[in-house]
Amino acid sequence: MELKLNIYSATEKGKIERTYTAEGYDLMLGTIDNLVSIIDLDKIEDDKAVAGMIIKGYRQIKPLLHDVFGATEEELNRTRVSDLIPLIIDICRASLASFEILKSQKN
């Protein structure tokens, strides 16, 4: 699964200055702790609920995005919350998929 993070221009409203991409994502244990503390996986299909979780867990979201994409703090400040909702959902799905891979390798 390809993950994308758009960084918007600081001077030209609405213009995408840069797009980071990552192919899937394997969460680190510490990141899982942070993600699980803010994202209720039972509500992952509810965009409005995810938006609320992102806002409440804002301090954990930035390190997650930095970990996935390597974006700087300044770049992360130029991302749209509306872009983050589907992105966080995709990161959760990619992470859950890696758990499924581990599960199938164990058998």
C-alpha positions in Angstrom: 0.0 0.0 0.0 1.4 3.4 -1.0 1.2 6.1 1.6 1.3 9.7 0.6 1.9 12.9 2.6 1.4 16.3 0.8 3.4 19.3 2.0 1.8 22.6 1.0 3.5 25.8 0.1 4.0 28.4 2.8 3.5 31.2 0.3 1.1 29.9 -2.4 -2.2 28.8 -0.8 -3.3 25.3 -1.8 -0.2 24.6 -3.9 1.4 21.2 -3.1 5.1 21.9 -2.7 6.3 18.3 -2.1 4.8 14.9 -1.7 6.4 12.2 0.4 5.6 8.6 -0.4 6.2 5.4 1.5 5.4 1.8 0.4 3.6 0.3 3.4 4.8 0.8 6.9 6.0 -1.4 9.7 5.3 0.2 13.0 7.9 0.1 15.7 6.7 -1.1 19.1 6.9 2.4 20.7 4.9 3.8 17.8 2.3 1.1 18.2 1.9 2.2 21.8 1.4 5.8 20.7 -0.9 4.9 17.9 -3.1 2.6 19.9 -3.4 5.2 22.7 -5.0 7.6 20.3 -6.7 5.5 17.5 -9.6 3.2 18.3 -9.3 0.6 15.7 -13.0 -0.3 16.1 -13.8 3.1 14.7 -11.2 3.3 12.0 -13.8 3.4 9.2 -15.5 6.5 10.7 -13.8 9.5 9.3 -15.3 11.9 11.8 -14.2 9.7 14.7 -10.7 9.4 13.3 -10.5 13.2 12.8 -11.4 13.6 16.5 -8.8 11.0 17.5 -6.1 12.8 15.4 -6.9 16.1 17.0 -6.8 14.6 20.6 -3.6 12.7 19.8 -1.9 15.4 17.9 1.4 15.2 19.8 1.7 11.5 18.9 0.8 12.0 15.2 3.7 14.2 14.3 6.4 11.7 15.4 4.5 9.0 13.6 4.5 11.0 10.3 8.2 11.9 10.8 8.9 8.2 11.3 7.0 7.1 8.2 8.1 9.9 5.8 11.1 11.6 7.3 9.4 15.0 6.9 10.8 17.9 9.0 8.9 19.6 11.7 8.5 22.7 9.5 7.1 20.5 6.7 4.7 18.8 9.0 3.3 22.2 10.0 2.3 22.6 6.4 0.1 19.5 6.1 -3.7 19.6 6.1 -5.7 17.9 8.8 -8.2 16.8 6.1 -5.3 15.0 4.3 -4.3 13.3 7.6 -7.6 11.4 8.1 -7.3 9.0 5.1 -3.5 8.9 5.7 -3.8 7.7 9.3 -6.4 5.2 8.3 -4.0 3.9 5.6 -1.1 3.7 8.1 -3.3 1.7 10.4 -4.3 -0.6 7.6 -0.7 -1.1 6.5 0.3 -1.8 10.1 -2.5 -4.3 10.5 -1.4 -6.0 7.2 2.1 -6.5 8.6 0.6 -8.2 11.7 -1.3 -10.5 9.3 2.0 -11.3 7.5 3.7 -12.1 10.8 0.7 -14.3 11.8 0.9 -16.3 8.5 4.6 -16.7 8.8 4.2 -18.2 12.3 1.9 -21.0 11.0 
